[in-house]
Amino acid sequence: MTVSDQPLPTPPVRAGLPLIGDPAPNFEAESTHGPVRLSDYAGRWLVLFSHPADFTPVCTTEFVAFSELAEEFAARDAALLGNSVDSVHSHLAWTRAIEEKLGVRVPFPIIADLDTRVSRAYGMLHPNTSGTAAVRAVFVIDPEQTVRAVLYYPMNAGRMIPEILRLLDALRTSDRDSVACPANWHPGEDVALGAPRTQAELEARLADDSVKVTDWYLATRPGTPA
């Protein structure tokens, strides 16, 4: 058999991990606020995140941090939704303990994913870490229920919640203004423009006093509030 006659390798099957640009996997589950469905969040942004277990140190600090910024997410028309394989009773006892011991009320629902359906649909279970506990995953889902960002953290490192909020700001700004957000960008700072595709676009850019051109492909302009 010649090289040209050899069959092409079969692409690996993607299982349980929605990628950026994929439709968010549908779900229906019990939560601390009653039944929840993906469709409940249609028309607004959703930050779906998982944690390994209730009554654990790092997860507790994360839930406090998410709760403290919950109003900031809400101001951006974004809902927060937690998920783990613990029961509703465990979630309720844990959030009650957080309020009693730390003075922070958890205002968003937490899915009780005892059958791991949500965790498996979103690739939150990583067997080499744990066969039953979800890792620290974050899925940012847009109002059309498309996955726009995916973040994974190990069990022994807590998430930086302000960065998730900044990421949401960047996505909303990019959608609204058809721009990109540079490294370390914050709302109101300069945004990046896509490279020109024609000579006419290049000349128009060079003639625009509001655009800072470093090179033909690298240009920024002042941003607007998120």
N, C-alpha and C positions, 0 to 999 in steps of 0.2 A: 504494500500500500504506500503510495507516495504521500508527501506532506499535504498536497492539495486534496487528496482523497480522504484524509482523516476528518472525522466528524468534529464540528465545532463544539467546544465545551458547553455544557448546559449551565445557564446562569443559576446562581444559588437562589433557592426559594426564600422569599422574604416572609417571615412569620412573626406576627405579634409586635411589629414595630412600625407604626405610621411615621412616614418621613415628612420633611417640610414640603408643603404643597399638596399633600394627600388630604382627602376628606377625613375629618376626625371620625374615628370609629363610634358608632352609635352605642348608647348604653342606657339602661334603666336599672336603678338600684335604690336600696334603702339608705337613708342618711339620717343624721341627727335633726334635720328639718323635714323629715318625711321623704316620700318617694321623689327621686330626681331623675331627669332624662336629659340627654344632650340637647334635645329639641327645646327644652325650657330656656336655653341660653341663645337661641337663634336671634340674630339682630343685635347682639352685643358681644364684646370680647369676653373670653373665658380663660382664666388661668387655672388649669387642672394640675394638681401636684400630689405626689404620694410621699408617705413617710413610712419608715420601717415598722414602728410600733408605738402605741400609746404608753404613757408613763415611762418614757425614756428621756435622758437629759437633753441630748441635742435636739430631738424632735420638739421637746417642750419649748426650748429657746426659739426654734423656728416658728412655732405657732404663735408665740408672743410677738415676734417680729412681724409676721403676716397680719396679725390682729391690729397691731399699732399702725400699720399702713393701710388698713382696709378702706378707710375713707378716701385715701389717695387713689386707690384702684377704682373705687366707686365713682369718683369724680371724673375718671376717664372712661366711664361706662363699661367697666370691666368687673366681672364677678370672680370671686375666689371659690374654689371647690377642692377640699382635701380628700384624700383616699388612703385607706390602709386595709389590711385583712382583719382588723379587730372588729368586734361587734358594736352595735349601736350602744349597748349598755356600757361597754368599755369607753367608747368615745364620750358619752355623756358624763361618766364619772371623772374622766381625765380633764375635760374642759371645765367641769365644776371645780376640780382641784386647782386648775390654773387660775380660775377666778378667785378662789378662796385664798390661795397661798401667794399669788403674784399680783392680784388686783387687776387682771386683764380678762375681759370677756371676749371669747371667741365668737365673732358675729356671723361666720359663714358655715355652711353645712360641711359635714365630713361623711363620705361614703363608707358604709360598713360592707366591705368587699370580702365577705366570708368565703364565697365560692370562687374568688379570684378572677371573676369574669372581666372586670374592668382592668385589673392589673395585667392580665394576659393580653387583652385587646390592645393595650397601650405599651406593651413591652416593658412593664415596670418590674417584672420578676427576672432577676439575673441569677441563674442556677449556681454559678461559681462563687456567688456571694452568699445567697440564701435561697433555699428552695421554696420558702413560704413567705418571707418578708419582702416587701417592695423596697427598692432602692429609692433614693431621693430624686425623683423624676419631676420635670416641669414641662407641661405642654401649653403653649400659648395658642389659642384657637380664635380665629377672627369671627366677625359677625356672620359671615357666610359659612361658618363651621368648617373652615379649612385650617389645617395645622400650619402655623406660621413660624414657630420656633420650638426647639426641643433642647432641654438641658438635662444632664445627668450628673449627680454628685454621689460619691461613695457614702457608706453609712457613717463613717467616722469624720466627716467634714460637713459642717452646716452651710446652708446656702446664704448668700448675700442678698437679702430681700430687696434693698434699694436697687440692685442691679437688674432684678426682674422688672421692677417698675420702670427703670430707664429703658430697658429693652422694649417694653410696651410703648413707651413714648416714641422710641425710634420707629417702630412699626407703624404707628398711627401717623407720624410725621411723614414717613416715606409714602404711605398710601395717599395722604392728603395733598402733598406737594410734588409728587413724582420726583423725589430726590433720594439720595442715600445719606446715611449718617456715619461720619468718620469714627475712627478709634477714639475712645474716651469722650465721645460726644454727650452733651447734655442739652435739654430743651433750651432754645433761644440762641445756641451757638451756630456757627457757620455749618452749612450742609454741603455735601458733595454733589456735583452734577455728573451725569453720565458722559462718557466720551462722545464727541461729535461724530456723526456717521457720514456727513457729506461736507464738501468744501463750503457750501453756503452756511451750514450750521456752525462751522468753525469760524467763519468770518463774522457771523452775527454775534458769536460769543466774544470775540476779540473787540467788537465795537460796543459791548455792553459794559458801562462803567460800574455796574453793581456786581459784576463777576470778577473775582480774583483768579487770574490764569497763571498758574505756575509752569505748566507745560500744556501742550495741546490736549492731552488726555486727562490732566489733573487741574480741576477748577472748582472753586467754592463760591458760594454766595451767602449773604446773611440769612440766618434762619428766622423763623417766626415762632411765637409761643406754641407749645404743644396743645 
